[in-house]
Amino acid sequence: MEHITLLIGIVIVTALVFDFTNGFHDTANAMATTISTGALRPKTAVAMSAVLNLVGAFLSVEVAKTISGGIIDEKAGIRPEVIFAGLVGAIVWNLLTWLAGLPSSSSHALFGGLIGATLVSVGTGGVHGDAIVMKVLIPAVCAPIVAGLAAMAATRLTYRLSRGRDEQDTAKGYRAGQIASAALVSLAHGTNDAQKTMGVITLALVAGGVIAPHSDPPLWVVVSAGLAIALGTYLGGWRIIQTLGKGLTDIKPAQGFAAQTGAATVILASSHIGFALSTTQVCSGSIMGSGLGRKGGVVRWSTAGRMVIAWCLTLPAAGLVAGGAAFLADQGDWGVAAVAVLGLGVCGAIWAASRRKPVTQDNVNVPDAEPAGVVTAALQAVAPPPAGPLAAPTAPAAQAAAPAPAAATS
């Protein structure tokens, strides 16, 4: 076995940077609804999520094996330069969607980056097409639908069980349930997403001859990946938390509990069988399902549409960036240096752009909401809100209040 070279060290550091961006990009998955309903204060929520992400990283390595030996062929001549280019593509796409406040999939950004870089440097022989279809594409389509249907059914059941009781009386109990279910989502996120970085680092070590093919991730890889994603989670991706917590639908405590419980179940099940699932898509689908499950609930379909477009673009966009980076990296040391400089420049520009309109823990619950549209009005007409002083407005009332949606929400 060889020692870790400078290039492999750069790849490992870059992988941990991706893991860090994955953490703050996906904090919203577990904590957006908990923060939006006031079950936990923003900083308390992200701190709890960070700790549980770290714990979850130690529970399984099945997803890591899917990354290191399932999607990419370890024996096809994959070099550390290829992995470095793939990671750069994933990081750039992660930061772009974070700037836009779109909860895109960090997992698919990573897959797209690795696939694009491998195709440019090695060719189609370096990619396992059947594994991509079975363990990436099919779960990407099915998981948000399954999670959404489960959350919608759970939300309707929850409201049916609490029928006749005052919403204020039940909200406290549901907020406590939200904290427990959010903890479960955070734990599930650690078992799934932290392992993806473990798989990439393991793939780099195999490509550099440091460890044998098909090896489990070394303990130091597990620890470092868990710490990186936990740190990113603690910093909080407030832009995406705002989108999922307030921009997609108006979440009540009962809905938040149902959505998070359904999402955690789907994520944990996928981790157990080795599916490298997108936790972002699962949690987003659950939130939309909970919005449809409550009578009079509002789903902001234009926001949902932008999210779906981002999901569809993630694999090819990250792959395109990574493919260009791989072409440069293949030119030698100067190419690797050029990729590093260009990547740092793009990331710096994105960060500077984010400072123009910052989203922090202080304004994360102030939505940039859209007026109720035709689809929302039609859904409200079919499923009128429950009677009572806290009932949601009817469709005509919602239309009358449309010029000032932010004030109505607050």
HUSULNOR-V614382 format. One record per residue. N is the residue number from 1. NEAR is the number of other ideal C-beta (glycine too) atoms within 10 Angstrom. D_LAST is the distance of its C-alpha to the last C-alpha in Angstrom with 2 decimals. Layout:
n=N near=NEAR d_last=D_LAST
n=N near=NEAR d_last=D_LAST
This chain:
n=1 near=8 d_last=60.74
n=2 near=10 d_last=59.72
n=3 near=8 d_last=57.72
n=4 near=13 d_last=54.24
n=5 near=13 d_last=54.78
n=6 near=9 d_last=52.74
n=7 near=19 d_last=51.29
n=8 near=21 d_last=50.28
n=9 near=13 d_last=48.70
n=10 near=17 d_last=46.65
n=11 near=29 d_last=45.59
n=12 near=24 d_last=44.54
n=13 near=14 d_last=42.47
n=14 near=24 d_last=40.83
n=15 near=30 d_last=40.09
n=16 near=21 d_last=38.41
n=17 near=20 d_last=36.32
n=18 near=29 d_last=35.23
n=19 near=29 d_last=34.47
n=20 near=21 d_last=32.31
n=21 near=23 d_last=30.32
n=22 near=32 d_last=30.13
n=23 near=30 d_last=28.56
n=24 near=25 d_last=25.62
n=25 near=27 d_last=25.32
n=26 near=30 d_last=25.07
n=27 near=30 d_last=23.07
n=28 near=30 d_last=20.13
n=29 near=35 d_last=22.47
n=30 near=33 d_last=22.51
n=31 near=33 d_last=19.39
n=32 near=31 d_last=16.47
n=33 near=35 d_last=15.50
n=34 near=32 d_last=16.47
n=35 near=32 d_last=14.21
n=36 near=27 d_last=11.10
n=37 near=22 d_last=11.73
n=38 near=12 d_last=12.65
n=39 near=25 d_last=16.29
n=40 near=19 d_last=17.53
n=41 near=12 d_last=16.72
n=42 near=21 d_last=16.95
n=43 near=12 d_last=20.48
n=44 near=14 d_last=21.76
n=45 near=25 d_last=20.77
n=46 near=29 d_last=22.57
n=47 near=17 d_last=25.49
n=48 near=20 d_last=26.05
n=49 near=30 d_last=25.89
n=50 near=25 d_last=28.39
n=51 near=17 d_last=30.86
n=52 near=22 d_last=30.82
n=53 near=31 d_last=31.25
n=54 near=23 d_last=34.32
n=55 near=17 d_last=35.66
n=56 near=27 d_last=35.20
n=57 near=31 d_last=37.27
n=58 near=14 d_last=40.32
n=59 near=17 d_last=40.15
n=60 near=18 d_last=41.69
n=61 near=20 d_last=43.32
n=62 near=17 d_last=43.59
n=63 near=27 d_last=41.00
n=64 near=28 d_last=42.68
n=65 near=20 d_last=45.95
n=66 near=20 d_last=44.43
n=67 near=26 d_last=43.48
n=68 near=29 d_last=46.69
n=69 near=20 d_last=49.16
n=70 near=21 d_last=47.59
n=71 near=23 d_last=46.01
n=72 near=28 d_last=48.23
n=73 near=17 d_last=51.99
n=74 near=18 d_last=52.97
n=75 near=10 d_last=56.59
n=76 near=17 d_last=56.03
n=77 near=14 d_last=56.41
n=78 near=23 d_last=52.79
n=79 near=18 d_last=52.92
n=80 near=22 d_last=50.45
n=81 near=25 d_last=49.88
n=82 near=30 d_last=48.50
n=83 near=32 d_last=45.99
n=84 near=28 d_last=44.96
n=85 near=34 d_last=44.35
n=86 near=38 d_last=42.30
n=87 near=31 d_last=40.06
n=88 near=30 d_last=39.55
n=89 near=30 d_last=38.44
n=90 near=34 d_last=35.93
n=91 near=28 d_last=34.49
n=92 near=23 d_last=34.13
n=93 near=29 d_last=32.30
n=94 near=29 d_last=29.98
n=95 near=21 d_last=29.01
n=96 near=20 d_last=28.64
n=97 near=25 d_last=26.18
n=98 near=22 d_last=24.28
n=99 near=15 d_last=24.07
n=100 near=14 d_last=22.70
n=101 near=23 d_last=20.15
n=102 near=23 d_last=22.08
n=103 near=32 d_last=22.93
n=104 near=29 d_last=26.60
n=105 near=30 d_last=29.36
n=106 near=32 d_last=31.00
n=107 near=26 d_last=33.77
n=108 near=28 d_last=34.62
n=109 near=34 d_last=34.53
n=110 near=33 d_last=37.14
n=111 near=28 d_last=39.17
n=112 near=27 d_last=39.14
n=113 near=35 d_last=40.22
n=114 near=31 d_last=43.04
n=115 near=26 d_last=44.23
n=116 near=28 d_last=44.25
n=117 near=34 d_last=46.09
n=118 near=28 d_last=48.57
n=119 near=18 d_last=49.37
n=120 near=23 d_last=50.18
n=121 near=23 d_last=52.23
n=122 near=18 d_last=53.87
n=123 near=11 d_last=53.47
n=124 near=9 d_last=52.54
n=125 near=12 d_last=54.77
n=126 near=22 d_last=52.37
n=127 near=19 d_last=49.57
n=128 near=17 d_last=49.66
n=129 near=11 d_last=48.39
n=130 near=9 d_last=48.57
n=131 near=16 d_last=46.43
n=132 near=17 d_last=43.78
n=133 near=10 d_last=43.70
n=134 near=13 d_last=43.81
n=135 near=23 d_last=41.63
n=136 near=22 d_last=39.16
n=137 near=14 d_last=38.87
n=138 near=12 d_last=39.15
n=139 near=21 d_last=36.59
n=140 near=22 d_last=34.24
n=141 near=11 d_last=34.40
n=142 near=15 d_last=34.58
n=143 near=23 d_last=32.25
n=144 near=27 d_last=28.81
n=145 near=12 d_last=30.13
n=146 near=19 d_last=31.47
n=147 near=28 d_last=28.37
n=148 near=25 d_last=26.16
n=149 near=16 d_last=28.51
n=150 near=23 d_last=28.72
n=151 near=31 d_last=24.97
n=152 near=24 d_last=24.72
n=153 near=14 d_last=27.64
n=154 near=23 d_last=26.35
n=155 near=27 d_last=22.96
n=156 near=17 d_last=24.86
n=157 near=13 d_last=27.28
n=158 near=23 d_last=24.66
n=159 near=19 d_last=23.09
n=160 near=8 d_last=26.65
n=161 near=10 d_last=27.74
n=162 near=16 d_last=24.96
n=163 near=8 d_last=25.42
n=164 near=6 d_last=25.70
n=165 near=9 d_last=23.92
n=166 near=11 d_last=20.73
n=167 near=17 d_last=17.77
n=168 near=9 d_last=16.95
n=169 near=9 d_last=20.61
n=170 near=17 d_last=20.71
n=171 near=19 d_last=17.50
n=172 near=11 d_last=19.31
n=173 near=13 d_last=22.27
n=174 near=21 d_last=20.47
n=175 near=18 d_last=18.71
n=176 near=13 d_last=22.27
n=177 near=19 d_last=23.47
n=178 near=30 d_last=20.92
n=179 near=18 d_last=22.36
n=180 near=13 d_last=25.82
n=181 near=25 d_last=25.14
n=182 near=29 d_last=23.42
n=183 near=20 d_last=26.57
n=184 near=20 d_last=28.67
n=185 near=30 d_last=27.00
n=186 near=30 d_last=27.57
n=187 near=24 d_last=31.15
n=188 near=30 d_last=31.66
n=189 near=32 d_last=30.35
n=190 near=32 d_last=32.95
n=191 near=24 d_last=35.69
n=192 near=27 d_last=34.99
n=193 near=33 d_last=33.70
n=194 near=32 d_last=35.57
n=195 near=31 d_last=38.72
n=196 near=27 d_last=38.46
n=197 near=32 d_last=39.09
n=198 near=27 d_last=41.85
n=199 near=28 d_last=43.40
n=200 near=31 d_last=43.35
n=201 near=29 d_last=44.96
n=202 near=30 d_last=47.49
n=203 near=27 d_last=48.27
n=204 near=29 d_last=48.89
n=205 near=24 d_last=51.18
n=206 near=21 d_last=53.09
n=207 near=23 d_last=53.42
n=208 near=22 d_last=54.79
n=209 near=13 d_last=57.21
n=210 near=17 d_last=55.72
n=211 near=18 d_last=55.31
n=212 near=10 d_last=56.86
n=213 near=14 d_last=55.21
n=214 near=11 d_last=53.18
n=215 near=15 d_last=52.64
n=216 near=14 d_last=49.68
n=217 near=26 d_last=47.36
n=218 near=15 d_last=48.93
n=219 near=9 d_last=47.23
n=220 near=9 d_last=46.35
n=221 near=24 d_last=44.54
n=222 near=21 d_last=42.46
n=223 near=15 d_last=41.61
n=224 near=22 d_last=40.77
n=225 near=31 d_last=38.57
n=226 near=22 d_last=36.67
n=227 near=19 d_last=36.16
n=228 near=24 d_last=35.03
n=229 near=33 d_last=32.32
n=230 near=25 d_last=31.19
n=231 near=17 d_last=30.95
n=232 near=25 d_last=28.96
n=233 near=33 d_last=26.54
n=234 near=19 d_last=26.12
n=235 near=13 d_last=25.19
n=236 near=26 d_last=22.23
n=237 near=29 d_last=21.53
n=238 near=25 d_last=18.01
n=239 near=24 d_last=17.94
n=240 near=28 d_last=18.82
n=241 near=31 d_last=16.62
n=242 near=24 d_last=13.61
n=243 near=26 d_last=15.29
n=244 near=30 d_last=16.17
n=245 near=26 d_last=13.16
n=246 near=24 d_last=10.41
n=247 near=26 d_last=12.68
n=248 near=27 d_last=15.15
n=249 near=27 d_last=13.53
n=250 near=22 d_last=10.73
n=251 near=25 d_last=12.66
n=252 near=25 d_last=13.35
n=253 near=24 d_last=15.80
n=254 near=27 d_last=18.76
n=255 near=30 d_last=18.17
n=256 near=30 d_last=17.88
n=257 near=30 d_last=21.09
n=258 near=32 d_last=22.90
n=259 near=35 d_last=22.04
n=260 near=33 d_last=23.13
n=261 near=21 d_last=26.22
n=262 near=29 d_last=27.38
n=263 near=35 d_last=26.93
n=264 near=27 d_last=28.85
n=265 near=20 d_last=31.63
n=266 near=26 d_last=32.16
n=267 near=31 d_last=32.17
n=268 near=20 d_last=34.56
n=269 near=14 d_last=36.86
n=270 near=23 d_last=37.08
n=271 near=25 d_last=37.84
n=272 near=13 d_last=40.62
n=273 near=12 d_last=42.38
n=274 near=18 d_last=41.89
n=275 near=23 d_last=39.47
n=276 near=28 d_last=37.68
n=277 near=29 d_last=34.42
n=278 near=31 d_last=31.28
n=279 near=30 d_last=28.69
n=280 near=31 d_last=26.04
n=281 near=30 d_last=27.08
n=282 near=31 d_last=27.32
n=283 near=32 d_last=23.84
n=284 near=31 d_last=22.31
n=285 near=28 d_last=24.39
n=286 near=37 d_last=23.31
n=287 near=33 d_last=19.58
n=288 near=26 d_last=20.41
n=289 near=29 d_last=22.71
n=290 near=33 d_last=20.21
n=291 near=26 d_last=17.92
n=292 near=20 d_last=21.07
n=293 near=25 d_last=22.13
n=294 near=24 d_last=19.43
n=295 near=17 d_last=20.15
n=296 near=18 d_last=17.57
n=297 near=23 d_last=16.11
n=298 near=25 d_last=15.19
n=299 near=18 d_last=16.98
n=300 near=25 d_last=16.54
n=301 near=17 d_last=20.26
n=302 near=12 d_last=20.66
n=303 near=22 d_last=19.04
n=304 near=19 d_last=21.27
n=305 near=10 d_last=24.17
n=306 near=17 d_last=23.88
n=307 near=25 d_last=23.90
n=308 near=14 d_last=27.01
n=309 near=12 d_last=28.72
n=310 near=20 d_last=28.21
n=311 near=22 d_last=29.67
n=312 near=13 d_last=32.66
n=313 near=17 d_last=33.29
n=314 near=29 d_last=33.09
n=315 near=23 d_last=36.63
n=316 near=14 d_last=38.48
n=317 near=22 d_last=36.57
n=318 near=32 d_last=37.06
n=319 near=27 d_last=40.60
n=320 near=17 d_last=41.36
n=321 near=27 d_last=40.31
n=322 near=36 d_last=42.21
n=323 near=22 d_last=45.20
n=324 near=18 d_last=45.49
n=325 near=30 d_last=45.19
n=326 near=30 d_last=47.87
n=327 near=15 d_last=50.18
n=328 near=20 d_last=49.98
n=329 near=30 d_last=50.35
n=330 near=16 d_last=53.47
n=331 near=12 d_last=55.21
n=332 near=11 d_last=55.81
n=333 near=11 d_last=54.59
n=334 near=10 d_last=53.62
n=335 near=17 d_last=51.47
n=336 near=21 d_last=49.60
n=337 near=12 d_last=49.11
n=338 near=15 d_last=47.86
n=339 near=24 d_last=45.29
n=340 near=17 d_last=44.09
n=341 near=10 d_last=43.87
n=342 near=16 d_last=42.11
n=343 near=21 d_last=39.60
n=344 near=11 d_last=38.82
n=345 near=10 d_last=38.52
n=346 near=16 d_last=36.04
n=347 near=18 d_last=33.89
n=348 near=11 d_last=34.02
n=349 near=12 d_last=33.00
n=350 near=16 d_last=29.95
n=351 near=12 d_last=28.89
n=352 near=9 d_last=29.45
n=353 near=12 d_last=27.34
n=354 near=15 d_last=24.41
n=355 near=7 d_last=24.55
n=356 near=6 d_last=23.70
n=357 near=10 d_last=20.00
n=358 near=10 d_last=19.55
n=359 near=19 d_last=16.87
n=360 near=11 d_last=17.16
n=361 near=15 d_last=15.99
n=362 near=10 d_last=14.04
n=363 near=11 d_last=11.76
n=364 near=22 d_last=12.23
n=365 near=18 d_last=8.79
n=366 near=13 d_last=7.46
n=367 near=21 d_last=8.60
n=368 near=14 d_last=11.21
n=369 near=19 d_last=10.81
n=370 near=15 d_last=13.69
n=371 near=15 d_last=14.14
n=372 near=22 d_last=15.55
n=373 near=15 d_last=19.22
n=374 near=9 d_last=22.54
n=375 near=14 d_last=22.65
n=376 near=23 d_last=19.33
n=377 near=17 d_last=20.44
n=378 near=11 d_last=23.80
n=379 near=19 d_last=22.60
n=380 near=23 d_last=20.57
n=381 near=11 d_last=23.74
n=382 near=9 d_last=25.87
n=383 near=14 d_last=23.69
n=384 near=13 d_last=21.97
n=385 near=18 d_last=19.21
n=386 near=15 d_last=20.57
n=387 near=7 d_last=21.14
n=388 near=10 d_last=19.40
n=389 near=7 d_last=16.72
n=390 near=12 d_last=14.11
n=391 near=13 d_last=15.44
n=392 near=18 d_last=13.71
n=393 near=16 d_last=14.51
n=394 near=15 d_last=17.94
n=395 near=18 d_last=18.92
n=396 near=11 d_last=19.71
n=397 near=14 d_last=16.47
n=398 near=21 d_last=14.61
n=399 near=17 d_last=17.00
n=400 near=12 d_last=16.48
n=401 near=15 d_last=12.75
n=402 near=15 d_last=13.65
n=403 near=9 d_last=14.10
n=404 near=10 d_last=10.44
n=405 near=18 d_last=8.70
n=406 near=11 d_last=6.30
n=407 near=8 d_last=5.24
n=408 near=16 d_last=5.55
n=409 near=14 d_last=3.78
n=410 near=10 d_last=0.00
